[in-house]
Amino acid sequence: MTRLINLVLFLFAFLILMKVMSVLDSIVNIGTAQNLFKALKESLSSKGLDFRKCIAFMSDTTNVMKGVRSGVQKLIKYERPNHLDVGCI
């Protein structure tokens, strides 16, 4: 049962990721976590998607994305403490 739940969560997160990637309409010239996080929120907002309704985050495991002190994941965690970190599969 746990494997099924994990698979469902993965597929749901993947579909959301595809939706987000299709709306990411800005280019980030300086790839800091703060700039990427800001671009993500602005892109979602410009397409009428509410960042506060996001429930999961999936990315590669680079420091800028998964950094425990100031990565994008940590910035999301500040605003959405209950979000799911799906990780890189």
N, C-alpha and C positions, 0 to 999 in steps of 0.2 A: 504494500500500500504506500509506503514511504517513497518508493521509486516512482510510482505513478504520480504522486503529488509533486515530486521534484521535476518530473517530466512536464507536467502541466504548467508549473511555475516557469520552467525554462521556456516553453513554447510561448507562454503569455508575454514574458519579458522580451523574447525575440521579436514578437509581433509589434510590441511597443517600440522597441529599438528601431525596427524598420520604419515605423511611422515617424519617429523622431528624426532619423537620418533623412527622410524625405522632406522634412521641413527645415532642416538646418541650412539656413540661407545666408550665413555670414562666414567669411573666411577670417580665421584668427591668425594674425601674422606673428604674434608673440605667444607661444604655446604655454603660458603659465596656467596653473589650475584656476586662478581667479578669472583670467580672460576666457578660458574655455567654459567655465561655469556661467559667466555672464552671457556669453554667446548662446549657450544652450537655453537659458531662461528667456532671452530676448527672442530667439527663434520660435520657441514654443508659444510665447505670448503673441507674436506677430501672426501666428496661424490660429489664434483663438483657443489654444490649449492651456489649461491651468496647471502650472508647475506643482502647485500644492496637491494636485490629485495624482501625481506620479507615485507609484508604489514600489518600483524596483529600479535598480541601476546595474547596468552590465557594461564592462569595458575590458580592455586588456589590462595587464598587471604592471604597467609602467608607473614610476613614482608619481608622475604628474596626475595620473588618474586615481591611483590607489594609495597615495601617500597618507600615512596615519596622522600626520600633523596638519598638512595643508593641501592634500590632494582633492580632486573634484569630489570623490566619494565623501571625504570629511566635510567639505562645504555643503554638500547635499544633506549630510547627517545633521549639521547645525540647524538647517531649516526644516528638515523632515526626519525627525529622530527615529521614526518607525519604518523607514523605507527598507526594502530588502536589497542586500548586496548579492547579486547573483554570481558575480565573478566570471572569470573567463573559462569557458568549457571547451 
